[in-house]
Amino acid sequence: MTRSAGQHDTELRLEAVADPGKIATLRHAARTYAEEHCPELAQDVALTVSELCTNVVLHAYRNGTPGPMMLRLRFDRGKLRGEISDAGTGISPRLFDAGRGAGMGLWTVAQLTDEMHLARRPSGGTIASFAWNCP
């Protein structure tokens, strides 16, 4: 797992192999970051990160060789913003509308956040971006 401070003191960047055992580590780091910057949202942030990382582990690397999953969180002007991204096969177009997937993960994330967007990365893979207005 790699960690960097990012370009701002209020930014967290982590990268890990898309392995089920790494989800708890990323979830814990996200919860800790949220507790420092917007404590009222810590549980929602942790669940959001957990759901999106689970999607990466289950769906991004279908060839059997896990690749990277990246977490980015930043607090800026009263908003907590985040991204989970991967370099896998890319999200199916049918899943772009949150809640239309096979499970409840994307729907849950859409309910927990104030903003959520899914996109294909130009270099391959998927990026899920999300945000909350901090109370």
C-alpha positions as CSV (number, residue, x, y, z in Angstrom):
1,M,0.0,0.0,0.0
2,T,1.3,3.5,-0.8
3,R,0.3,6.7,0.9
4,S,1.0,10.3,0.0
5,A,0.0,13.6,1.5
6,G,-1.1,15.0,-1.7
7,Q,-0.8,18.6,-2.7
8,H,-2.8,20.0,0.3
9,D,-2.4,19.3,4.0
10,T,-6.1,18.3,3.9
11,E,-5.8,15.6,1.3
12,L,-5.4,11.8,1.7
13,R,-4.2,9.6,-1.1
14,L,-3.9,5.8,-0.7
15,E,-3.3,3.1,-3.2
16,A,-3.6,-0.7,-2.6
17,V,-3.9,-3.9,-4.6
18,A,-7.5,-4.7,-5.2
19,D,-7.7,-7.5,-2.7
20,P,-10.5,-8.2,-0.2
21,G,-8.0,-7.9,2.7
22,K,-7.2,-4.3,1.8
23,I,-10.8,-3.0,2.0
24,A,-10.8,-2.7,5.8
25,T,-7.5,-0.8,5.7
26,L,-8.9,1.8,3.2
27,R,-12.2,2.0,5.1
28,H,-10.3,2.7,8.4
29,A,-8.1,5.4,6.8
30,A,-11.2,7.1,5.3
31,R,-13.1,7.0,8.6
32,T,-10.0,8.5,10.5
33,Y,-9.7,11.2,7.9
34,A,-13.4,12.0,8.1
35,E,-13.3,12.1,11.9
36,E,-10.6,14.7,11.7
37,H,-12.3,16.9,9.1
38,C,-16.1,16.3,9.3
39,P,-16.8,13.9,12.2
40,E,-20.6,13.8,11.6
41,L,-20.0,12.0,8.3
42,A,-17.4,9.5,9.5
43,Q,-19.7,6.4,9.3
44,D,-21.1,7.4,5.9
45,V,-17.6,8.0,4.5
46,A,-16.4,4.6,5.8
47,L,-19.4,2.8,4.3
48,T,-19.1,4.6,1.0
49,V,-15.4,3.7,0.7
50,S,-16.1,0.1,1.7
51,E,-18.9,-0.3,-0.9
52,L,-16.9,1.2,-3.7
53,C,-13.7,-0.7,-2.9
54,T,-15.8,-3.9,-2.8
55,N,-17.0,-3.1,-6.3
56,V,-13.4,-2.7,-7.5
57,V,-12.4,-6.0,-5.9
58,L,-15.4,-7.9,-7.4
59,H,-15.7,-6.3,-10.8
60,A,-12.6,-4.2,-12.0
61,Y,-10.1,-7.0,-12.7
62,R,-12.0,-9.8,-14.3
63,N,-8.9,-11.5,-15.8
64,G,-8.0,-12.7,-12.3
65,T,-5.0,-10.5,-11.7
66,P,-5.8,-7.8,-9.2
67,G,-4.5,-4.3,-10.0
68,P,-4.6,-1.1,-8.1
69,M,-7.4,0.7,-6.3
70,M,-6.9,4.3,-5.3
71,L,-8.6,6.3,-2.6
72,R,-8.5,10.1,-2.5
73,L,-10.2,12.3,0.1
74,R,-9.9,16.0,0.5
75,F,-11.6,18.6,2.6
76,D,-12.1,21.9,0.8
77,R,-14.4,24.9,1.5
78,G,-16.9,23.0,3.6
79,K,-17.1,19.9,1.4
80,L,-15.6,16.5,1.9
81,R,-14.8,15.1,-1.5
82,G,-13.6,11.6,-2.5
83,E,-12.7,9.3,-5.3
84,I,-12.2,5.6,-5.6
85,S,-10.6,4.6,-8.9
86,D,-9.1,1.6,-10.6
87,A,-7.3,0.7,-13.8
88,G,-9.5,-2.3,-14.6
89,T,-11.9,-3.1,-17.4
90,G,-14.2,-0.1,-16.9
91,I,-17.7,0.1,-15.7
92,S,-20.5,-1.3,-17.8
93,P,-22.6,1.5,-19.4
94,R,-25.7,-0.1,-17.8
95,L,-24.4,0.8,-14.3
96,F,-23.9,4.5,-14.9
97,D,-27.3,5.2,-13.4
98,A,-26.7,4.4,-9.7
99,G,-29.0,1.8,-8.5
100,R,-29.4,-0.1,-11.8
101,G,-26.6,-2.5,-11.0
102,A,-26.9,-6.1,-9.9
103,G,-26.6,-5.3,-6.2
104,M,-27.3,-2.5,-3.8
105,G,-23.8,-1.0,-3.4
106,L,-24.1,1.9,-5.9
107,W,-27.7,2.6,-4.7
108,T,-26.4,2.7,-1.1
109,V,-23.6,5.1,-2.0
110,A,-26.0,7.3,-3.9
111,Q,-28.2,7.5,-0.7
112,L,-25.3,8.2,1.6
113,T,-23.7,11.0,-0.4
114,D,-24.8,14.4,-1.5
115,E,-23.1,13.9,-4.9
116,M,-22.0,10.7,-6.7
117,H,-20.7,10.3,-10.3
118,L,-19.3,7.3,-12.1
119,A,-17.1,7.6,-15.2
120,R,-14.7,5.6,-17.3
121,R,-11.1,6.7,-17.0
122,P,-9.5,7.7,-20.3
123,S,-6.5,5.5,-19.5
124,G,-8.8,2.6,-18.6
125,G,-10.8,1.7,-15.5
126,T,-13.4,3.5,-13.5
127,I,-13.5,6.5,-11.2
128,A,-16.3,6.9,-8.7
129,S,-16.4,10.4,-7.3
130,F,-18.5,11.5,-4.3
131,A,-19.0,14.4,-2.0
132,W,-20.8,15.6,1.1
133,N,-21.6,19.1,2.4
134,C,-20.2,19.1,5.9
135,P,-22.7,20.2,8.5
